[in-house]
Amino acid sequence: MDLRVLRLWAVVLFLSAAVNTAKSQKCDPPNIPHGYAVLEQNTNSHDTLLYYGCEQGFVTEEGSWWATVTCHKGQWSSLPECVEESSCFDLEIANANFTKISFVKNKGKERIRCNDGYKDKKQNAMAYCENGKWTKVPVCEKIDSWCGPPPQIPHALSSRDDANATCQYGQWEFLPSCREKPTHQSSSQWLQTLLDHQTTNSNNLLTIQVMATHTVLLS
């Protein structure tokens, strides 16, 4: 067979394979509840965009009136979706940890946790979606690392002993309390009780000296 004929056949086979591949990579027209696609010629072919919009009362999952998706190797980059315009979008909270999703429906909520070293002073762990607006959004503020003067503990003095109070993120924790030592308990017995319940911490310790007629209870 003539070499030119062989070359022509090779070109035909290559083009045929390319056409079949392109056909196999087309995307099926998407179903868009409460929305519609703006169709153009070859819109659903490989690596082309599909524009879509939403009916009145609905918006795209990005919160806009229209959006695009891309056909890539036979699949859309994401499924077009129209949601109620009363949904909430783009929740941003500084110094917080939460699962970021594209939108939350009306009356929905998002759980929020402040990062280490931060705290929501209102102690509200949720942000709520109310008619398209985020409400009761937590504010994560840096916790002061310095504690003020420790609270007064009746019948106790600040000293070096085995009962400790700890300064943690600007708050005193593990505060001991003192009560009168029972007369039937020997000094060695109440001291052993104290040692059995002692609290230790490597940072910011306040030690408490107990007056002779009192013993320590750890809170």
ZIBELVEN-V776603 format. One record per residue. PSI is psi in whole degrees, 0 to 359 (NA if undefined). OMEGA is omega in radians with two decimals (* if undefined). NEAR is the number of other ideal C-beta (glycine too) atoms within 12 Angstrom. Layout:
BEGIN
PSI|OMEGA|NEAR + PSI|OMEGA|NEAR
END
This chain:
BEGIN
142|-3.11|9 + 139|-3.10|8 + 325|3.13|9 + 325|3.11|10 + 319|3.11|11 + 318|3.12|12 + 319|3.13|13 + 317|3.10|14 + 320|3.13|15 + 318|3.12|15 + 317|3.14|14 + 316|3.13|14 + 320|-3.14|14 + 314|3.14|14 + 322|3.12|14 + 317|3.12|14 + 321|3.13|14 + 319|3.13|15 + 316|3.14|16 + 321|3.11|13 + 316|3.13|16 + 320|3.12|21 + 319|-3.10|16 + 342|-3.11|16 + 4|3.08|22 + 150|3.13|24 + 141|3.06|30 + 145|3.09|17 + 129|-3.08|19 + 151|3.02|28 + 123|-3.06|15 + 93|3.08|29 + 133|-3.13|16 + 21|3.13|21 + 178|-3.12|29 + 150|3.11|23 + 142|3.04|28 + 98|-3.01|20 + 136|3.02|18 + 169|-3.13|14 + 131|3.13|8 + 24|-3.13|17 + 326|-3.07|25 + 17|3.06|29 + 173|-3.01|26 + 135|3.05|23 + 32|3.03|21 + 162|-3.06|23 + 147|2.98|25 + 121|3.08|34 + 138|3.08|25 + 153|3.12|38 + 178|-3.06|23 + 155|3.11|30 + 168|3.13|19 + 135|-3.10|13 + 358|3.14|16 + 154|3.08|29 + 168|3.09|29 + 168|-3.13|32 + 353|3.04|31 + 355|3.13|22 + 8|-3.12|25 + 174|-3.11|21 + 338|3.11|19 + 161|-3.13|25 + 178|-3.14|32 + 153|2.96|23 + 157|-3.07|31 + 138|3.04|24 + 121|-3.12|28 + 115|3.12|19 + 45|3.05|16 + 4|-3.13|19 + 145|3.08|19 + 145|-3.14|31 + 327|3.00|19 + 158|-3.14|21 + 124|3.11|22 + 138|-3.11|34 + 138|3.04|27 + 130|-3.10|32 + 163|3.14|33 + 139|-3.09|28 + 352|3.05|26 + 1|3.09|21 + 166|-3.13|32 + 146|-3.07|32 + 164|2.94|28 + 58|3.05|22 + 123|3.13|31 + 123|3.09|18 + 119|-3.13|28 + 143|3.06|18 + 35|-3.13|21 + 158|-3.13|29 + 119|3.11|19 + 161|-3.13|26 + 114|-3.11|13 + 120|3.08|17 + 164|-3.00|20 + 326|-3.13|23 + 162|3.03|29 + 131|-3.11|32 + 159|3.11|24 + 138|-3.08|22 + 3|3.09|15 + 176|-3.12|25 + 160|-3.13|24 + 126|-3.13|32 + 135|-3.07|22 + 140|3.02|32 + 126|3.13|22 + 149|3.10|27 + 163|3.09|19 + 136|-3.12|14 + 0|3.12|16 + 156|-3.10|24 + 141|3.03|27 + 112|-3.05|28 + 336|3.09|15 + 352|3.12|16 + 43|3.09|15 + 114|-3.03|23 + 6|-3.06|22 + 146|2.90|24 + 135|-3.02|33 + 143|3.07|25 + 120|3.14|29 + 104|3.07|19 + 50|3.04|16 + 1|-3.14|24 + 143|3.05|19 + 132|3.12|27 + 160|3.11|21 + 38|-3.10|21 + 124|3.12|27 + 148|3.06|33 + 113|-3.10|21 + 112|-3.11|28 + 148|-3.14|21 + 133|3.13|19 + 128|3.12|21 + 128|-3.08|16 + 354|-3.12|15 + 136|3.10|14 + 147|3.02|22 + 191|3.11|11 + 140|-3.13|12 + 150|3.11|24 + 150|-3.14|20 + 134|3.09|15 + 116|-3.12|31 + 138|3.07|18 + 27|3.13|21 + 153|3.10|29 + 148|3.08|22 + 128|-3.09|20 + 196|3.07|16 + 112|-3.12|12 + 189|-3.05|26 + 359|3.08|23 + 122|-2.98|38 + 148|2.94|35 + 140|-3.00|33 + 135|3.02|27 + 114|-3.09|25 + 112|3.11|25 + 46|3.06|21 + 7|3.14|20 + 143|3.08|20 + 132|3.14|26 + 163|3.11|23 + 42|-3.14|29 + 128|3.08|27 + 165|3.01|37 + 156|-3.08|23 + 142|3.04|28 + 163|-3.09|22 + 134|-3.13|18 + 129|3.08|24 + 139|-3.08|14 + 336|-3.09|11 + 353|-3.11|8 + 129|-3.12|18 + 163|3.14|13 + 319|-3.13|17 + 326|-3.14|11 + 312|-3.12|16 + 331|3.06|26 + 320|3.11|21 + 321|3.08|15 + 318|3.10|23 + 314|-3.11|28 + 326|3.14|18 + 335|-3.07|15 + 17|-3.06|21 + 149|3.09|22 + 131|-3.14|26 + 150|3.08|17 + 142|-3.03|18 + 348|-3.04|9 + 137|2.94|16 + 59|-3.09|21 + 138|2.97|27 + 122|-3.13|31 + 148|-3.04|26 + 128|3.03|38 + 130|-3.09|22 + 136|3.10|32 + 156|-2.95|19 + 329|-3.06|15 + 13|-3.09|15 + 160|3.08|25 + 173|-3.00|33 + 135|2.97|37 + 127|3.12|26 + 129|-3.11|27 + NA|*|20
END
